[in-house]
Amino acid sequence: MPDDPRQRLIALYAELAAHTEPECAGSRCARPLSCCAPMYCDLTRDFALEYWGERLEPTWHPALPFMGPRGCTVAPHLRPICTAHTCEVNEHGCKRGDEAWTGRYFDLTEEIGLIEEDLFGQRMI
């Protein structure tokens, strides 16, 4: 486990992305591997710059500036709302029928939230 809280946060967001991506790519998602709305790209751009000092380069996509051929091109820790989002959790508060998946999801988001509070004074997800 990294000692630097920012490195730990990056690692946790990578784990969360790996955990949520199959949900986003699957049949339970309204828009598989795509953004829900352009406004989330704007939030991502602003968040990455404000909290991480990173300027994001847009892709070719006409409506979703960070969309690539296989989904979002932005690192998971720079798009916290998107990384944590699944349609099931958003709609039902869990992944119905999968307590283990739901437990892991909330373990990750809880640890992420604690680190974010220490680093940024607030939780991002």
C-alpha positions in Angstrom: 0.0 0.0 0.0 1.5 3.4 -1.0 2.4 5.7 1.9 1.5 8.9 0.0 -2.2 9.5 0.4 -2.5 10.8 -3.2 -0.9 7.6 -4.5 -3.2 5.5 -2.3 -6.2 7.5 -3.6 -5.1 6.9 -7.2 -4.8 3.2 -6.6 -8.2 3.0 -4.9 -9.8 4.8 -7.8 -8.2 2.4 -10.2 -9.7 -0.5 -8.1 -13.1 1.2 -8.1 -12.9 1.7 -11.8 -12.1 -2.0 -12.4 -15.0 -2.9 -10.1 -17.6 -0.6 -11.8 -16.5 -0.9 -15.4 -18.1 -4.3 -16.0 -21.4 -2.8 -14.7 -21.0 0.1 -17.1 -20.3 -2.2 -20.0 -23.1 -4.6 -19.2 -26.8 -4.9 -19.8 -27.7 -3.1 -16.5 -26.4 0.2 -17.9 -28.6 2.6 -19.8 -25.6 3.9 -21.9 -22.9 1.3 -21.9 -19.3 2.7 -21.7 -20.5 6.2 -22.3 -21.1 9.4 -20.4 -24.5 10.1 -19.1 -24.4 13.7 -20.2 -21.9 16.3 -21.4 -22.1 18.2 -18.1 -20.2 15.4 -16.4 -17.3 16.1 -18.8 -17.3 19.7 -17.7 -17.3 18.7 -14.0 -14.4 16.3 -14.7 -12.4 19.0 -16.5 -12.9 21.4 -13.7 -12.2 18.8 -11.0 -8.9 17.6 -12.6 -7.6 21.1 -12.8 -8.7 22.3 -9.4 -7.8 19.3 -7.3 -5.0 17.7 -9.3 -3.6 20.6 -11.4 -4.1 18.6 -14.6 -5.4 20.0 -17.8 -7.4 17.4 -19.8 -7.1 17.2 -23.5 -10.3 16.6 -25.4 -10.7 13.8 -27.9 -12.4 13.9 -31.3 -15.9 13.2 -29.9 -18.3 16.1 -30.8 -20.5 16.0 -27.7 -18.4 14.2 -25.0 -14.9 15.8 -25.0 -13.2 12.9 -23.1 -14.9 10.0 -24.8 -12.7 7.5 -26.7 -13.5 4.4 -28.7 -13.6 2.3 -25.5 -15.1 4.8 -23.1 -13.7 7.7 -21.1 -10.1 8.6 -21.6 -9.7 10.3 -18.2 -7.9 8.6 -15.4 -10.4 7.2 -12.7 -9.1 9.5 -9.9 -9.7 12.6 -12.1 -13.4 11.7 -12.7 -14.6 10.6 -9.3 -18.3 10.9 -9.9 -18.1 8.9 -13.1 -15.8 6.3 -11.7 -18.2 5.6 -8.8 -21.3 5.7 -10.9 -23.3 2.6 -11.8 -26.9 2.7 -12.9 -27.8 0.0 -10.3 -26.2 1.9 -7.4 -27.7 5.1 -8.5 -31.2 3.7 -8.9 -31.3 1.1 -6.1 -28.4 1.9 -3.7 -26.8 -1.5 -4.4 -26.2 -4.1 -7.1 -29.4 -6.1 -6.6 -28.7 -9.8 -6.0 -24.9 -9.3 -5.4 -24.1 -8.5 -1.8 -20.4 -9.2 -2.2 -20.1 -6.8 -5.2 -22.1 -4.1 -3.2 -20.0 -4.6 -0.1 -16.7 -4.2 -2.0 -18.1 -1.1 -3.8 -19.0 0.6 -0.5 -15.7 -0.5 1.2 -13.8 1.2 -1.7 -15.9 4.4 -1.7 -15.6 4.7 2.1 -11.8 4.4 2.1 -11.7 6.9 -0.9 -14.0 9.3 1.0 -11.8 9.3 4.1 -8.7 10.1 2.1 -10.5 12.8 0.1 -11.6 14.4 3.4 -8.0 14.5 4.6 -6.6 15.8 1.3 -9.4 18.1 0.0 -11.6 18.8 3.1 -14.5 17.1 1.4 -15.6 13.9 -0.2 -15.9 13.9 -3.9 -18.1 10.8 -4.2 
